[in-house]
Amino acid sequence: MLAAAGMARMPARVMMALVGSPDEGYTAAELAERLGVSAAAVSGAVRYLISMRLIQRLSRPGDRRDRYDLVDDAWAGMVTSNAPLYAALATQMDRIAEENTDAPLSVARAREVADFLRYLTERMPGLVDEWRTQRG
């Protein structure tokens, strides 16, 4: 599902595996075994997900192996962290509209996308705040 939404396939698989992880998380080797993939594939996915602040590295006293688990509130964080991207895309769509004055359908399409992206930029953080408030 996450891959269908645009996330690269291996990070999406690792993220979904971590949704159902034990409380102490999974090691990279455990993730590789669970997913039936190489340690290198897991390593790249873990690096990406950590850089996106979606998962975290956990350490346990006496265990030299790192373990991984979802960051608390990772999903809401993922949604709100995209707000600046939506704003930048809206600006780019406005530029496209301004450069295509000879193509009114293209201009209308670009303006509609820009308006929608600005709407997301404005509403997504508020929706996440509302959701957090509802959860108490």
C-alpha positions as CSV (number, residue, x, y, z in Angstrom):
1,M,0.0,0.0,0.0
2,L,2.8,2.5,0.9
3,A,4.5,1.6,-2.4
4,A,1.3,2.4,-4.2
5,A,1.3,5.7,-2.5
6,G,4.7,6.5,-3.8
7,M,7.2,5.2,-1.2
8,A,10.0,3.0,-2.6
9,R,9.1,-0.7,-2.3
10,M,11.7,-1.8,0.2
11,P,11.3,1.0,2.7
12,A,7.6,0.5,2.5
13,R,8.0,-3.2,3.3
14,V,10.3,-2.5,6.2
15,M,7.9,0.2,7.5
16,M,5.0,-2.2,7.4
17,A,7.0,-5.0,9.1
18,L,7.8,-2.6,11.9
19,V,4.1,-1.8,12.4
20,G,3.8,-5.3,13.7
21,S,7.2,-5.6,15.4
22,P,7.7,-6.9,18.9
23,D,8.0,-4.2,21.6
24,E,11.8,-4.3,21.5
25,G,11.8,-3.8,17.7
26,Y,13.6,-5.9,15.1
27,T,17.2,-6.2,14.2
28,A,18.3,-5.8,10.6
29,A,18.8,-9.5,10.4
30,E,15.3,-10.2,11.7
31,L,13.8,-7.8,9.2
32,A,15.8,-9.4,6.4
33,E,14.6,-12.9,7.5
34,R,11.0,-11.8,8.0
35,L,10.9,-10.1,4.5
36,G,12.9,-12.7,2.7
37,V,15.5,-10.2,1.4
38,S,19.2,-9.5,1.8
39,A,20.7,-7.6,4.7
40,A,21.9,-5.0,2.2
41,A,18.3,-4.3,1.0
42,V,17.2,-3.8,4.7
43,S,20.2,-1.6,5.4
44,G,19.4,0.8,2.6
45,A,15.7,0.9,3.6
46,V,16.5,1.5,7.2
47,R,18.9,4.3,6.4
48,Y,16.2,5.9,4.2
49,L,13.5,5.6,6.9
50,I,15.7,6.9,9.6
51,S,16.6,9.9,7.4
52,M,12.8,10.5,7.0
53,R,12.4,10.3,10.8
54,L,9.9,7.5,10.4
55,I,11.8,4.8,12.3
56,Q,14.4,4.9,15.1
57,R,17.4,2.9,16.1
58,L,17.1,1.3,19.5
59,S,19.9,0.0,21.6
60,R,19.6,-2.5,24.4
61,P,22.2,-2.9,27.2
62,G,24.4,-5.9,26.5
63,D,23.2,-6.3,22.9
64,R,25.6,-5.0,20.2
65,R,23.0,-5.3,17.5
66,D,20.9,-2.3,16.7
67,R,17.2,-2.8,16.8
68,Y,14.6,-0.7,14.8
69,D,11.1,0.4,15.6
70,L,8.7,3.1,14.4
71,V,9.0,6.6,15.8
72,D,6.1,7.5,18.0
73,D,3.5,9.4,15.9
74,A,5.5,8.5,12.7
75,W,2.4,8.5,10.5
76,A,1.2,12.0,11.5
77,G,4.8,13.2,11.2
78,M,5.0,11.8,7.7
79,V,1.9,13.7,6.7
80,T,2.9,17.1,8.2
81,S,6.5,16.9,7.0
82,N,5.2,16.9,3.4
83,A,3.5,20.3,3.8
84,P,6.6,22.3,2.6
85,L,6.8,19.9,-0.4
86,Y,3.2,20.7,-1.3
87,A,3.9,24.4,-1.1
88,A,6.9,24.1,-3.3
89,L,5.0,22.0,-5.8
90,A,2.2,24.6,-5.8
91,T,4.7,27.3,-6.7
92,Q,6.1,25.2,-9.5
93,M,2.6,24.6,-10.9
94,D,2.0,28.4,-10.8
95,R,5.2,28.8,-12.9
96,I,4.0,26.2,-15.4
97,A,0.7,28.0,-15.7
98,E,2.4,31.3,-16.3
99,E,4.7,29.8,-19.0
100,N,1.8,28.1,-20.9
101,T,-0.5,31.0,-21.7
102,D,-1.0,29.6,-25.2
103,A,-2.5,26.4,-23.7
104,P,-5.6,27.4,-21.7
105,L,-6.4,23.8,-20.7
106,S,-2.9,23.3,-19.4
107,V,-3.1,26.6,-17.5
108,A,-6.4,25.5,-15.9
109,R,-5.0,22.1,-14.9
110,A,-1.8,23.6,-13.4
111,R,-3.8,26.2,-11.4
112,E,-6.2,23.6,-10.1
113,V,-3.3,21.4,-8.9
114,A,-1.6,24.4,-7.4
115,D,-4.8,25.3,-5.5
116,F,-5.2,21.8,-4.2
117,L,-1.6,21.6,-3.1
118,R,-1.9,24.9,-1.2
119,Y,-5.1,23.6,0.4
120,L,-3.1,20.5,1.6
121,T,-0.3,22.8,2.8
122,E,-2.8,24.7,4.9
123,R,-5.1,21.9,6.1
124,M,-2.8,18.9,6.8
125,P,-1.1,20.3,9.9
126,G,-4.4,21.4,11.4
127,L,-6.0,18.0,10.7
128,V,-3.1,16.2,12.4
129,D,-3.5,18.6,15.4
130,E,-7.2,17.9,15.6
131,W,-6.5,14.1,15.5
132,R,-4.0,14.4,18.3
133,T,-6.4,16.4,20.4
134,Q,-9.2,13.8,19.8
135,R,-6.8,11.1,21.0
136,G,-6.3,13.0,24.2
